[in-house]
């Protein structure tokens, strides 16, 4: 590739020192010629910053003394890459991953084919089951809008080896163009965790950008290590944040159908958690739903016709 675009790989970590070796090492081993690895230490207290400085002199360490949470932490890196260092692309990635050596090159080659490809992603496998797919993007859903994962739990037999546009995707990793950042401003810190990618994608789509999938990019994911796959904190944000995204971007008729389907599923989940005596999860779900309703009312997005 002649004059390859400048890519900054952003790895966000919060007390995840034990995860950093696989992620940093695998990205530093990439065969792309014009990139930097940036580790964003989001106020860790486990010595992550010292570990990165000592073990990975080829990586750049950005440290926030306080936890800016997921969106705020990555926004710190986005500003560093795009504003302070004139990067062409940023590869946003989790710390609980191991990347293929050709991942950066594959993502960039796909992005260069069309400037409207604002987000480019690829295959995500389970770290503990390296030939089983976690996701290759997400479906469009008439009611939920952001549908389920494509390919989840399937063995990769080449059934998703066609590059194509996706309706949605998870930001376990994605290449983000400078144009998307300049026109949307990055993550919205209203979404500290969960649905932050959903919101950013919705805003970018309004600007005419698309999400694109290339099967040539591959990564292995350890899945929900920081928040915890079934933690009460995750349950709170799962209940809250998708509702706010729908309130922001969908009309009242669309929201009404979504809200009642979502609320019905939430009630089922609460009943299930009560049967298993997981009262912390029950309270988290209730608080999440209540917080979303309060947000909608206070921001004048939720009206009577949104519900009835």
Backbone bond lengths (Angstrom), bond angles and torsions (degrees), N, CA, C in turn:
res aa  C-N    CA-C-N  psi(-1)  N-CA   C-N-CA  omega(-1)  CA-C   N-CA-C  phi
1 X - - - 1.464 - - 1.535 109.19 -
2 X 1.332 118.08 119.37 1.460 122.82 179.18 1.526 109.69 -79.60
3 X 1.328 116.54 133.27 1.462 122.25 -179.01 1.536 111.96 49.01
4 X 1.311 117.74 61.48 1.477 120.78 -178.07 1.522 110.72 -63.54
5 X 1.338 117.04 140.68 1.472 120.50 178.21 1.522 111.37 -60.21
6 X 1.337 114.91 150.90 1.461 121.32 178.33 1.530 109.50 -78.40
7 X 1.305 116.61 125.08 1.467 122.50 -177.86 1.527 108.96 -120.08
8 X 1.318 115.99 131.71 1.461 121.39 172.95 1.528 108.06 -110.51
9 X 1.325 116.05 122.21 1.462 122.27 177.64 1.524 107.85 -90.77
10 X 1.325 116.89 119.41 1.462 121.70 -178.45 1.520 110.07 -104.38
11 X 1.340 116.47 117.14 1.461 122.48 176.75 1.525 107.46 -112.31
12 X 1.315 116.82 115.09 1.471 121.62 179.86 1.523 109.57 -94.26
13 X 1.344 115.69 134.47 1.464 118.68 179.15 1.514 110.86 -138.71
14 X 1.320 115.69 142.56 1.458 122.01 173.11 1.522 107.56 -138.06
15 X 1.315 116.06 108.53 1.472 122.14 -176.98 1.527 111.55 49.79
16 X 1.329 115.03 42.23 1.459 120.30 -179.85 1.519 112.73 -119.54
17 X 1.310 116.00 36.89 1.463 121.41 -177.07 1.525 112.04 -52.01
18 X 1.339 116.31 -39.47 1.454 120.40 -175.50 1.529 112.53 -69.76
19 X 1.324 117.18 -14.09 1.459 121.01 -178.26 1.526 113.51 -94.85
20 X 1.312 116.82 -16.81 1.456 120.53 -165.39 1.526 114.27 -71.40
21 X 1.328 118.03 -28.76 1.463 119.21 -175.86 1.526 111.27 -57.59
22 X 1.333 117.30 -52.14 1.464 120.50 -177.41 1.520 111.98 -61.83
23 X 1.322 116.27 -45.23 1.470 118.88 -175.68 1.523 111.65 -68.26
24 X 1.329 117.65 -51.24 1.464 119.87 -176.85 1.528 111.06 -65.74
25 X 1.332 116.37 -46.19 1.464 120.09 -178.18 1.526 111.46 -59.53
26 X 1.317 116.75 -43.65 1.466 119.59 -176.54 1.523 111.83 -68.77
27 X 1.320 117.47 -36.51 1.469 118.58 177.70 1.521 111.44 -72.83
28 X 1.336 117.67 -40.14 1.466 119.65 178.17 1.525 111.75 -61.96
29 X 1.327 117.26 -25.05 1.464 121.80 -179.07 1.518 113.15 -84.15
30 X 1.327 118.30 4.46 1.459 120.40 -178.02 1.524 111.79 -65.70
31 X 1.345 114.44 151.03 1.460 120.85 -175.83 1.530 112.85 -91.69
32 X 1.321 117.65 11.97 1.461 122.06 176.82 1.533 108.17 -82.85
33 X 1.339 117.20 147.35 1.464 119.91 -169.40 1.524 115.68 -96.50
34 X 1.343 119.05 -11.45 1.465 119.91 -173.54 1.528 110.64 -134.11
35 X 1.320 116.13 75.18 1.461 119.29 -179.45 1.523 110.57 -149.17
36 X 1.326 115.31 158.73 1.457 123.35 172.76 1.523 108.19 -129.42
37 X 1.303 116.91 144.99 1.468 122.74 173.69 1.520 108.08 -98.92
38 X 1.316 115.88 124.06 1.459 122.69 -179.16 1.524 108.04 -116.18
39 X 1.324 117.26 119.59 1.462 121.49 176.52 1.525 107.77 -99.79
40 X 1.327 116.13 121.64 1.465 122.05 179.63 1.517 107.61 -100.55
41 X 1.329 115.45 108.53 1.465 119.91 178.77 1.525 107.64 -89.83
42 X 1.323 115.16 112.61 1.463 122.37 -169.95 1.535 110.96 -91.83
43 X 1.353 115.86 57.47 1.457 119.81 178.25 1.512 114.60 75.64
44 X 1.319 117.63 29.74 1.472 121.28 -178.63 1.529 111.46 -63.10
45 X 1.328 114.73 151.62 1.464 120.95 176.22 1.532 111.69 -119.65
46 X 1.338 116.37 11.09 1.468 120.31 -176.02 1.529 113.10 -103.13
47 X 1.327 117.03 13.24 1.464 120.10 179.31 1.516 114.14 82.73
48 X 1.324 117.49 17.39 1.462 120.68 -179.59 1.522 111.95 -59.24
49 X 1.342 116.39 -40.19 1.465 119.68 -176.79 1.525 111.10 -64.46
50 X 1.327 117.74 -45.80 1.456 120.67 178.81 1.530 111.12 -63.31
51 X 1.323 116.25 -39.48 1.467 121.09 179.53 1.524 111.11 -61.26
52 X 1.320 116.99 -45.11 1.465 120.62 -179.17 1.525 110.55 -65.15
53 X 1.321 116.77 -44.83 1.474 120.17 -179.81 1.531 111.58 -59.94
54 X 1.330 115.94 -41.07 1.465 119.62 -175.12 1.527 112.84 -81.59
55 X 1.316 116.62 -40.34 1.463 120.21 -172.64 1.526 113.67 -89.37
56 X 1.337 117.09 -23.72 1.464 119.75 -174.29 1.529 111.21 -132.80
57 X 1.307 117.52 73.37 1.467 120.26 -179.16 1.527 113.21 -64.49
58 X 1.326 117.67 -19.66 1.462 120.61 178.98 1.527 112.62 -82.88
59 X 1.322 117.51 -8.42 1.460 121.11 176.42 1.521 109.46 -96.55
60 X 1.329 115.93 152.04 1.461 122.51 175.98 1.523 108.23 -97.21
61 X 1.318 116.36 133.62 1.461 120.50 178.26 1.521 109.88 -104.24
62 X 1.327 116.10 123.92 1.462 122.22 168.33 1.522 106.40 -108.77
63 X 1.308 117.33 129.48 1.465 119.11 -179.31 1.522 110.96 -125.21
64 X 1.322 115.33 131.54 1.453 121.63 168.31 1.526 106.94 -103.04
65 X 1.319 117.40 131.65 1.465 120.31 -179.57 1.520 112.25 -71.27
66 X 1.327 116.81 -18.57 1.473 121.50 175.47 1.518 109.37 -118.94
67 X 1.313 116.24 156.76 1.455 121.15 178.66 1.526 109.48 -76.93
68 X 1.316 115.89 113.12 1.468 121.73 178.73 1.521 111.79 -87.34
69 X 1.303 116.64 2.45 1.460 124.37 -176.41 1.538 110.05 65.16
70 X 1.303 116.01 -178.57 1.467 120.82 -169.36 1.525 111.84 -59.96
71 X 1.315 117.11 -55.91 1.466 120.48 -175.12 1.520 111.71 -66.79
72 X 1.324 117.07 -44.92 1.452 120.56 -179.87 1.516 112.58 -64.49
73 X 1.330 116.29 -38.77 1.458 119.94 178.61 1.517 112.04 -63.80
74 X 1.328 116.00 -45.95 1.459 118.34 178.69 1.532 111.81 -68.41
75 X 1.327 118.07 -33.95 1.459 119.29 176.46 1.531 111.95 -61.50
76 X 1.335 115.80 -34.64 1.461 119.65 174.83 1.526 110.09 -59.48
77 X 1.335 116.27 -44.43 1.459 120.78 178.63 1.521 113.00 -69.15
78 X 1.330 117.15 -37.83 1.462 120.69 178.81 1.525 111.12 -62.53
79 X 1.326 116.08 -42.08 1.458 120.00 177.63 1.531 110.40 -63.84
80 X 1.328 116.66 -44.03 1.459 120.82 179.29 1.533 110.56 -59.46
81 X 1.327 116.83 -43.55 1.459 120.93 -175.42 1.529 112.14 -74.24
82 X 1.328 116.32 -53.34 1.459 119.89 -171.91 1.531 113.21 -83.11
83 X 1.318 117.24 -40.92 1.460 120.77 -174.19 1.528 111.47 -86.66
84 X 1.326 116.56 -46.68 1.459 119.94 -173.89 1.526 113.82 -88.13
85 X 1.343 117.94 -22.73 1.460 119.86 -175.05 1.524 114.27 -128.73
86 X 1.317 117.07 8.14 1.466 121.80 170.68 1.527 113.30 56.18
87 X 1.326 116.95 40.65 1.465 120.37 176.59 1.524 110.16 -67.19
88 X 1.324 115.64 152.33 1.465 120.93 175.36 1.528 111.30 -87.75
89 X 1.316 114.76 -37.00 1.463 121.25 178.70 1.525 109.26 -139.56
90 X 1.316 114.81 155.34 1.457 121.77 170.77 1.522 108.04 -123.17
91 X 1.328 115.42 134.09 1.463 120.43 173.56 1.527 106.62 -102.75
92 X 1.314 115.73 105.55 1.463 121.81 177.47 1.521 108.22 -85.00
93 X 1.329 115.64 130.99 1.462 118.56 -175.31 1.520 110.78 -149.85
94 X 1.310 116.25 152.52 1.458 121.76 176.49 1.531 110.82 -75.09
95 X 1.329 115.32 166.23 1.469 119.13 175.98 1.527 112.06 -87.90
96 X 1.330 117.22 -16.30 1.468 121.14 -176.09 1.533 111.32 -96.02
97 X 1.341 115.37 51.51 1.458 120.44 -174.62 1.522 111.21 -138.82
98 X 1.318 114.42 166.23 1.461 122.59 167.87 1.519 106.70 -133.86
99 X 1.330 116.47 123.50 1.457 121.34 -172.77 1.521 111.93 -99.87
100 X 1.314 115.42 148.11 1.458 121.85 173.40 1.531 109.43 -68.59
101 X 1.319 117.79 150.46 1.466 121.48 -176.42 1.528 113.12 -68.00
102 X 1.316 117.02 -16.56 1.462 119.79 179.91 1.508 114.20 -105.90
103 X 1.340 117.39 13.81 1.465 120.44 -171.70 1.530 112.10 -66.00
104 X 1.320 118.66 -43.59 1.468 120.30 -177.09 1.525 110.13 -65.25
105 X 1.313 116.92 -47.79 1.456 121.25 -179.65 1.526 111.47 -58.47
106 X 1.329 117.39 -43.77 1.463 121.30 -178.63 1.523 111.28 -63.74
107 X 1.314 117.00 -42.73 1.458 121.22 -179.51 1.523 111.22 -66.46
108 X 1.321 116.65 -44.51 1.465 120.66 -179.10 1.520 111.33 -64.85
109 X 1.308 117.29 -44.71 1.463 120.20 179.52 1.522 111.26 -58.07
110 X 1.318 116.74 -40.18 1.458 120.15 178.27 1.524 111.36 -68.09
111 X 1.329 116.95 -44.06 1.467 121.16 -178.63 1.520 111.78 -62.20
112 X 1.322 117.53 -36.80 1.455 121.78 -176.94 1.529 113.01 -68.93
113 X 1.310 117.22 -18.25 1.456 120.53 -179.31 1.529 112.81 -69.52
114 X 1.345 117.12 -24.64 1.465 120.65 -177.61 1.520 109.00 -157.43
115 X 1.346 118.39 118.82 1.475 120.09 -178.39 1.522 114.01 -64.80
116 X 1.322 117.79 -13.85 1.467 120.38 177.43 1.520 112.89 -81.29
117 X 1.317 116.72 -5.00 1.466 120.09 174.92 1.523 107.82 -79.84
118 X 1.314 115.41 85.59 1.455 121.19 -174.95 1.511 113.42 -73.91
119 X 1.332 116.59 -33.49 1.464 123.01 177.30 1.531 107.58 -127.06
120 X 1.318 116.87 128.74 1.468 120.79 176.23 1.522 108.24 -124.97
121 X 1.331 115.49 129.45 1.461 121.03 179.54 1.519 108.87 -133.66
122 X 1.330 115.53 177.38 1.459 120.04 -179.12 1.515 111.51 -145.25
123 X 1.301 115.95 -149.27 1.461 121.01 -177.01 1.522 111.00 -77.09
124 X 1.331 115.06 138.88 1.461 122.02 172.47 1.524 107.47 -121.66
125 X 1.321 115.84 123.24 1.458 121.93 177.85 1.533 109.55 -107.76
126 X 1.332 115.95 159.49 1.455 120.23 171.45 1.522 109.33 -74.72
127 X 1.302 116.07 132.39 1.466 121.11 -178.11 1.521 111.66 -60.07
128 X 1.327 116.80 -41.15 1.465 120.99 -177.08 1.526 113.02 -82.68
129 X 1.343 117.07 -11.22 1.466 122.72 176.05 1.527 106.80 -133.84
130 X 1.318 116.96 78.30 1.458 121.20 -164.33 1.519 117.30 -65.85
131 X 1.327 118.76 -10.28 1.465 119.00 175.26 1.534 111.90 -108.38
132 X 1.346 116.86 8.90 1.465 122.27 178.97 1.529 109.22 -104.63
133 X 1.307 116.42 129.66 1.458 121.80 -176.79 1.525 111.75 -78.64
134 X 1.304 116.43 138.56 1.459 121.48 168.67 1.529 110.43 -92.61
135 X 1.337 115.87 -42.43 1.459 119.71 178.31 1.517 110.06 -165.07
136 X 1.339 114.87 149.31 1.467 121.99 168.21 1.531 108.34 -128.85
137 X 1.328 115.35 31.63 1.452 121.20 -177.13 1.513 110.81 117.94
138 X 1.318 115.95 -179.75 1.460 121.31 -178.39 1.521 111.83 -126.68
139 X 1.329 114.86 155.37 1.460 122.20 -178.14 1.531 111.28 -85.05
140 X 1.321 114.31 161.91 1.461 121.07 167.32 1.523 108.05 -85.19
141 X 1.324 117.05 136.99 1.461 122.18 178.81 1.523 108.24 -127.81
142 X 1.326 116.62 129.29 1.463 120.22 -175.48 1.523 112.71 -60.61
143 X 1.330 117.35 -34.01 1.463 121.15 -177.27 1.525 111.07 -98.29
144 X 1.336 116.77 -54.29 1.461 120.68 -175.60 1.527 112.07 -77.76
145 X 1.339 116.02 -14.37 1.458 124.63 179.31 1.521 110.56 71.04
146 X 1.317 117.81 -66.48 1.454 122.56 175.83 1.522 107.93 -87.95
147 X 1.321 116.19 103.39 1.460 120.25 -171.75 1.524 113.55 -84.76
148 X 1.309 115.57 -169.11 1.461 121.43 -175.51 1.517 112.79 -75.71
149 X 1.334 114.61 168.99 1.461 121.09 -179.57 1.526 110.97 -68.80
150 X 1.300 116.06 139.52 1.455 122.95 173.85 1.530 107.97 -86.07
151 X 1.318 116.17 130.79 1.460 120.81 174.19 1.507 116.10 83.07
152 X 1.334 118.61 0.21 1.460 120.91 -174.13 1.524 111.76 -60.02
153 X 1.342 115.51 127.35 1.457 121.49 177.66 1.518 114.45 82.17
154 X 1.323 118.13 0.46 1.460 121.23 -179.01 1.528 110.83 -90.87
155 X 1.314 116.33 144.32 1.455 120.47 170.80 1.520 108.57 -72.49
156 X 1.317 116.25 137.01 1.459 120.21 -179.18 1.524 109.87 -78.38
157 X 1.322 115.29 104.51 1.458 122.15 176.37 1.526 111.09 -113.08
158 X 1.336 115.41 21.43 1.458 119.63 -179.92 1.510 114.41 87.08
159 X 1.352 116.72 9.08 1.465 119.98 -177.15 1.522 112.64 -71.90
160 X 1.328 117.68 -13.73 1.471 120.72 178.42 1.528 110.75 -121.86
161 X 1.311 115.39 43.13 1.458 120.68 -176.94 1.531 113.00 -96.00
162 X 1.315 117.12 17.25 1.467 121.38 176.08 1.522 108.96 -106.41
163 X 1.320 116.52 124.99 1.467 121.23 176.57 1.524 109.20 -73.69
164 X 1.353 116.01 132.97 1.469 118.79 -178.16 1.526 110.57 -165.53
165 X 1.328 114.47 167.07 1.456 120.45 178.63 1.520 110.23 -70.49
166 X 1.337 115.93 146.78 1.455 122.03 175.68 1.528 109.27 -118.35
167 X 1.324 115.83 151.43 1.464 120.13 177.11 1.523 110.69 -70.34
168 X 1.337 115.61 -42.95 1.463 122.52 -177.84 1.520 108.44 -150.30
169 X 1.321 116.31 169.29 1.459 120.01 171.80 1.516 109.24 -158.10
170 X 1.309 115.65 167.18 1.453 123.01 175.00 1.523 108.26 -89.70
171 X 1.333 117.57 148.04 1.466 119.78 179.93 1.528 112.23 -94.40
172 X 1.322 117.04 36.35 1.465 120.39 169.61 1.528 108.35 -53.17
173 X 1.333 114.64 -41.98 1.466 120.70 164.84 1.521 107.98 -157.55
174 X 1.310 115.16 143.00 1.461 120.27 171.63 1.524 109.85 -160.45
175 X 1.321 115.05 148.63 1.452 121.85 175.02 1.521 107.78 -89.72
176 X 1.324 116.63 126.39 1.460 122.80 -176.45 1.521 109.02 -113.95
177 X 1.312 116.78 132.03 1.457 120.56 -178.63 1.528 111.37 -82.48
178 X 1.325 115.48 155.76 1.464 121.06 175.60 1.535 110.43 -58.71
179 X 1.328 116.94 -38.15 1.464 120.55 -178.08 1.522 111.97 -61.21
180 X 1.333 116.94 -40.66 1.466 120.30 177.11 1.525 110.40 -61.44
181 X 1.318 116.21 -46.60 1.465 120.20 -179.34 1.526 110.69 -61.15
182 X 1.323 117.48 -45.79 1.460 120.72 -176.85 1.525 112.44 -65.78
183 X 1.322 116.42 -30.61 1.470 119.06 -176.39 1.522 113.92 -94.98
184 X 1.330 117.25 -15.03 1.471 119.23 -178.25 1.527 113.32 -122.82
185 X 1.331 117.70 -20.54 1.462 120.07 176.72 1.512 116.14 83.73
186 X 1.321 118.36 9.47 1.462 119.92 177.51 1.514 112.99 87.49
187 X 1.329 115.43 -157.13 1.459 121.05 -178.98 1.530 110.70 -69.95
188 X 1.324 115.61 150.28 1.462 121.61 172.31 1.527 107.36 -94.39
189 X 1.326 116.71 122.33 1.458 120.41 -175.77 1.532 113.07 -74.00
190 X 1.310 118.42 0.53 1.473 121.05 168.04 1.523 109.09 -59.03
191 X 1.333 115.76 -30.10 1.458 122.05 -177.74 1.528 108.70 -104.09
192 X 1.331 115.66 85.22 1.468 120.30 -178.28 1.522 110.68 -61.06
193 X 1.335 115.60 -44.09 1.456 123.18 176.13 1.522 107.49 -143.10
194 X 1.322 116.77 152.41 1.456 123.57 173.13 1.539 112.19 67.17
195 X 1.321 115.14 129.22 1.468 125.10 178.43 1.522 113.16 69.30
196 X 1.333 117.58 5.88 1.464 119.78 176.34 1.527 110.51 -64.19
197 X 1.335 116.66 -35.70 1.458 120.20 177.08 1.525 111.19 -71.53
198 X 1.324 116.91 -40.39 1.461 123.44 177.87 1.532 110.51 -56.28
199 X 1.320 115.86 -47.69 1.463 120.14 179.86 1.523 111.65 -64.20
200 X 1.337 117.15 -45.42 1.471 119.95 -178.15 1.526 110.74 -64.49
201 X 1.322 116.78 -41.39 1.462 120.19 177.87 1.527 111.11 -62.04
202 X 1.335 116.76 -41.91 1.464 120.03 179.70 1.522 110.83 -61.40
203 X 1.334 117.22 -43.14 1.467 120.59 178.54 1.525 111.35 -65.37
204 X 1.331 116.68 -41.61 1.461 120.43 -179.05 1.532 111.26 -66.44
205 X 1.321 116.60 -37.21 1.465 119.99 178.35 1.525 111.16 -62.11
206 X 1.317 116.73 -36.83 1.464 120.38 177.72 1.523 111.57 -63.02
207 X 1.332 116.61 -23.64 1.468 121.95 178.22 1.529 111.98 -91.31
208 X 1.326 116.96 1.03 1.459 120.49 177.33 1.513 115.79 94.81
209 X 1.330 117.97 5.66 1.458 120.66 178.35 1.522 110.81 -83.42
210 X 1.329 115.60 156.80 1.463 120.96 179.49 1.521 109.68 -124.96
211 X 1.320 114.90 162.80 1.465 123.77 175.76 1.519 106.81 -102.15
212 X 1.310 116.90 131.51 1.462 119.79 -174.86 1.522 110.55 -127.72
213 X 1.321 114.91 145.48 1.462 122.72 -178.48 1.525 110.32 -115.54
214 X 1.327 116.14 130.53 1.461 121.02 172.00 1.526 109.36 -121.53
215 X 1.313 117.82 127.34 1.474 119.90 -179.28 1.525 113.27 -72.36
216 X 1.333 117.15 -8.98 1.462 120.29 -177.56 1.527 112.50 -78.50
217 X 1.337 117.07 -17.46 1.465 120.88 178.94 1.530 109.18 -93.29
218 X 1.338 116.65 131.15 1.467 120.59 -174.24 1.525 110.55 -137.43
219 X 1.336 114.27 144.32 1.469 120.77 -179.33 1.517 108.98 -154.93
220 X 1.355 115.64 150.12 1.461 121.99 179.60 1.525 108.90 -115.02
221 X 1.340 116.60 129.12 1.468 122.53 -168.26 1.528 111.07 -117.60
222 X 1.331 115.96 134.98 1.463 121.25 179.40 1.528 112.57 -86.20
223 X 1.326 118.95 -11.37 1.461 126.93 166.33 1.526 116.43 68.66
224 X 1.349 114.49 109.32 1.474 124.25 169.58 1.526 113.57 52.62
225 X 1.323 116.37 44.34 1.458 119.51 -179.13 1.524 111.64 -76.27
226 X 1.341 117.09 -40.57 1.463 120.20 -175.07 1.519 112.11 -70.03
227 X 1.342 117.27 -53.92 1.466 120.69 -179.46 1.518 112.43 -78.39
228 X 1.322 115.89 -30.16 1.463 119.16 -172.80 1.515 109.21 94.10
229 X 1.320 116.26 127.83 1.460 121.01 -172.62 1.514 112.37 -60.87
230 X 1.337 118.24 -32.46 1.466 120.86 -177.72 1.525 111.47 -127.63
231 X 1.314 118.31 30.17 1.460 120.90 -176.61 1.526 111.24 -75.28
232 X 1.339 118.36 152.93 1.470 120.90 174.87 1.529 112.36 -58.48
233 X 1.323 116.46 -34.90 1.465 119.30 179.45 1.525 110.71 -62.71
234 X 1.326 116.41 -44.36 1.464 120.34 177.16 1.523 110.69 -63.46
235 X 1.336 117.18 -40.16 1.463 121.30 179.25 1.527 111.10 -60.87
236 X 1.327 116.98 -38.39 1.467 121.74 178.76 1.529 110.89 -62.01
237 X 1.331 116.56 -50.52 1.468 119.64 -177.19 1.527 111.90 -72.11
238 X 1.331 117.25 -32.02 1.463 120.00 175.95 1.523 111.19 -63.49
239 X 1.329 116.48 -35.71 1.462 120.92 179.12 1.526 111.52 -75.23
240 X 1.316 116.93 -35.28 1.461 122.22 -172.89 1.527 115.46 -84.81
241 X 1.337 116.09 -55.64 1.458 119.82 -162.25 1.525 116.56 -69.59
242 X 1.349 120.08 -40.26 1.468 117.66 177.67 1.535 112.85 -60.38
243 X 1.325 117.23 -32.78 1.464 119.94 178.14 1.525 110.36 -63.07
244 X 1.320 117.12 -41.36 1.462 120.88 -179.81 1.528 110.78 -65.82
245 X 1.338 117.10 -39.01 1.466 119.50 177.59 1.531 110.15 -60.78
246 X 1.306 116.67 -44.94 1.473 120.06 178.91 1.521 111.33 -63.38
247 X 1.311 117.68 -40.81 1.458 120.36 178.12 1.524 111.63 -61.45
248 X 1.288 116.40 -34.61 1.467 120.45 -177.49 1.520 113.04 -71.71
249 X 1.323 117.13 -40.08 1.458 119.47 -165.06 1.529 115.81 -118.66
250 X 1.316 119.09 -7.89 1.463 120.43 -177.77 1.517 110.60 -114.50
251 X 1.323 115.40 154.64 1.462 118.71 -179.12 1.530 110.65 -77.83
252 X 1.316 115.86 172.47 1.467 120.49 -173.15 1.523 112.39 -63.39
253 X 1.330 117.80 -37.09 1.469 120.11 -179.91 1.522 111.12 -66.70
254 X 1.330 116.24 -43.40 1.461 120.20 178.02 1.525 110.76 -64.77
255 X 1.332 115.58 -41.53 1.456 119.48 -178.14 1.522 111.43 -65.38
256 X 1.322 117.14 -40.26 1.471 120.78 -177.26 1.529 111.15 -57.72
257 X 1.339 115.88 -47.38 1.464 119.70 -179.89 1.530 110.38 -63.17
258 X 1.335 115.72 -44.53 1.461 120.19 178.07 1.527 110.99 -61.41
259 X 1.320 117.39 -46.98 1.462 121.52 -173.83 1.514 111.86 -59.06
260 X 1.316 116.88 -45.07 1.457 118.66 -177.19 1.529 111.94 -72.19
261 X 1.318 116.65 -34.50 1.462 118.78 175.32 1.521 110.14 -67.14
262 X 1.321 116.17 -43.03 1.457 121.35 179.80 1.525 110.99 -65.09
263 X 1.329 117.12 -43.19 1.454 121.03 -178.54 1.527 111.27 -66.77
264 X 1.330 116.15 -39.21 1.464 119.85 176.96 1.525 111.10 -61.36
265 X 1.338 116.31 -43.47 1.468 119.98 177.92 1.520 110.95 -64.97
266 X 1.327 116.09 -36.25 1.463 120.07 179.92 1.527 110.74 -67.35
267 X 1.322 117.22 -39.71 1.465 120.86 178.04 1.531 110.48 -63.44
268 X 1.335 116.07 -41.76 1.475 119.49 176.32 1.522 110.52 -60.05
269 X 1.338 115.35 -43.19 1.459 119.69 179.57 1.525 111.16 -62.77
270 X 1.320 116.76 -41.90 1.463 121.16 179.30 1.530 110.78 -61.99
271 X 1.324 115.99 -43.44 1.470 119.88 178.28 1.522 111.24 -61.99
272 X 1.321 115.94 -41.40 1.465 120.82 178.30 1.522 110.51 -62.77
273 X 1.340 115.87 -44.51 1.464 119.34 -179.71 1.527 111.43 -65.07
274 X 1.315 117.19 -36.98 1.465 120.40 178.75 1.526 110.99 -64.89
275 X 1.321 116.39 -40.24 1.464 119.93 178.46 1.526 111.57 -61.54
276 X 1.325 115.54 -29.91 1.464 120.34 179.95 1.533 112.03 -98.54
277 X 1.341 114.95 12.01 1.468 122.29 175.46 1.525 112.83 60.26
278 X 1.330 116.14 31.81 1.466 120.63 178.14 1.523 109.10 -95.79
279 X 1.300 115.15 69.59 1.463 120.22 -172.22 1.528 112.26 -70.52
280 X 1.311 117.50 -25.63 1.468 120.07 175.27 1.532 110.31 -64.79
281 X 1.329 116.70 -38.63 1.456 120.93 178.03 1.525 110.91 -69.32
282 X 1.333 116.13 -38.75 1.466 120.44 177.62 1.525 109.99 -59.24
283 X 1.325 115.83 -49.82 1.454 120.73 -178.90 1.530 110.78 -63.86
284 X 1.330 117.24 -36.29 1.468 121.14 178.39 1.525 110.92 -64.22
285 X 1.327 116.78 -42.79 1.461 120.41 178.18 1.522 111.89 -63.75
286 X 1.326 116.37 -43.88 1.464 120.88 -179.92 1.529 110.43 -63.89
287 X 1.324 116.23 -44.88 1.470 120.01 179.29 1.528 111.38 -63.93
288 X 1.333 116.42 -38.45 1.463 120.13 179.49 1.512 111.90 -63.87
289 X 1.322 116.28 -45.66 1.460 120.32 177.38 1.523 110.67 -62.64
290 X 1.322 116.69 -45.48 1.463 120.61 179.65 1.517 112.27 -61.83
291 X 1.337 117.08 -39.89 1.455 121.09 179.24 1.520 111.47 -63.87
292 X 1.336 117.07 -39.42 1.459 120.68 178.80 1.528 111.08 -65.06
293 X 1.327 116.65 -41.87 1.472 120.76 178.94 1.527 110.24 -63.91
294 X 1.332 116.61 -44.51 1.471 120.61 178.56 1.525 110.30 -61.71
295 X 1.330 116.89 -41.50 1.467 120.68 177.86 1.528 110.23 -59.82
296 X 1.330 116.04 -45.92 1.456 120.11 -178.51 1.512 112.91 -61.72
297 X 1.331 116.52 -40.77 1.467 120.60 179.94 1.520 110.89 -70.11
298 X 1.331 116.61 -46.70 1.470 120.19 -176.38 1.520 112.29 -68.00
299 X 1.331 117.56 -27.31 1.466 120.93 178.44 1.529 112.76 -97.91
300 X 1.338 115.60 9.46 1.466 122.30 176.37 1.529 112.44 57.53
301 X 1.337 115.02 37.55 1.459 121.29 177.23 1.528 112.45 -106.38
302 X 1.326 115.86 -18.65 1.458 121.09 -176.51 1.523 109.39 -112.19
303 X 1.325 115.45 119.46 1.454 121.58 -179.89 1.523 109.76 -124.51
304 X 1.319 115.83 176.08 1.458 121.44 -179.54 1.531 110.90 -58.12
305 X 1.334 116.63 -38.82 1.474 119.35 -176.03 1.531 112.48 -74.28
306 X 1.327 117.63 -12.69 1.455 120.51 173.90 1.519 111.87 -73.57
307 X 1.330 116.88 -21.37 1.462 121.24 -175.01 1.526 111.65 -110.07
308 X 1.321 117.72 -40.66 1.472 121.18 -173.60 1.528 111.55 -123.02
